[in-house]
Amino acid sequence: MSTIQELFHEGKSVLKDFPHPHLESKQLLLKCLSLTEEQFLISLDRSVSSSQERCFNALISKRIAGVPLPYLTGFKEFWSIPFRISPGVLIPRPETELLVEKTLELSKGKDDVMVDIGTGCGNIAVSLAKERPHARIFAIESSRKALQLARRNASEQGISTITFASGSLFTPLEKLLIKEKCDFIVSNPPYVSEIDWKKLSTEIRDHEPKSALVAGETGLEVIKSLIQEAPLYLKSGGYLLFEIGYNQKDEIQSMFNLFSSWKKIGFLKDLAGKNRVALARK
Ligand SMILES: C[S@@+](CC[C@H](N)C(=O)[O-])C[C@H]1O[C@@H](n2cnc3c(N)ncnc32)[C@H](O)[C@@H]1O
């Protein structure tokens, strides 16, 4: 029978070609042993049962086959909050925290009305709700599986200020009677083109939902609808903020210029120096 420490080292060595073998081996062990990090650290000499060892070996094999770590552990941290994740729902990326950060910086009203379009597992909406407990938030999502997970994440975080709605883009908002009432419309929309999709790693293409990443032939199809339709729902002075692809700034600037409703159009770079967020004020 192996000890936790022995399995941990075995996992690290098998995963040596992954960027974070130490962290990945530990997370997979925590999952199979149902331990917290603190419990893990004081239990290294404990023996594991044969079913726990089988569980660990099975997860290691799946990881080697390219299954993303959060689909194996069932969790991904975003804005220091653990979000439940499952196959079929996009894994939140750390770069998206810039969108949350900028929205919070601009949001001064205690009771702002915010909309998150394409909420996925709810990472943006729940992070905003945690930071702005008096805001009213609407989270829209076209995938029923993602919406179900987002509802669960909100409830597990004790959030009851988000109204979840199923549907495409602004369609669910028509029934919610919030025309010209929103202070913020935020989105991490699908923005990858069909050509760029083929260049993504197999870990992404084989496991993450294409419909969460690819908007269409050009990648700008969903962004175009956001720019065109958001003014109908924003108050005067309200903001539209959304994540963009590293090479989309110029085309997006031209799209904004086509609509007279938009003022103060800007772009923010991420830590890697890539254009990551577009924002504009109505
Ligand atoms: C890039 S993912 C972002 C998910 C999550 N907000 C995040 O930041 O990780 C885009 C999300 O938009 C959803 N989506 C795609 N097209 C949509 C549409 N027309 N209307 C509503 N949601 C859509 C996808 O299912 C996916 O969950």
The ligand as an ORCA input file, in Angstrom:
! r2SCAN-3c Opt
* xyz 0 1
  C     -15.937     32.707    -23.850
  S     -17.221     31.914    -22.966
  C     -17.205     32.860    -21.462
  C     -17.717     32.121    -20.277
  C     -17.491     32.869    -18.943
  N     -18.235     34.101    -18.901
  C     -16.026     33.140    -18.743
  O     -15.636     34.311    -18.677
  O     -15.220     32.202    -18.637
  C     -18.642     32.471    -23.810
  C     -19.958     31.974    -23.225
  O     -21.031     32.548    -23.994
  C     -22.005     31.569    -24.283
  N     -22.643     31.968    -25.533
  C     -22.212     31.767    -26.792
  N     -23.056     32.324    -27.678
  C     -24.046     32.907    -26.931
  C     -25.214     33.641    -27.260
  N     -25.527     33.901    -28.519
  N     -26.000     34.077    -26.249
  C     -25.693     33.811    -24.961
  N     -24.599     33.134    -24.592
  C     -23.778     32.683    -25.558
  C     -21.232     30.270    -24.366
  O     -22.056     29.144    -24.136
  C     -20.161     30.484    -23.278
  O     -20.612     30.008    -22.040
*
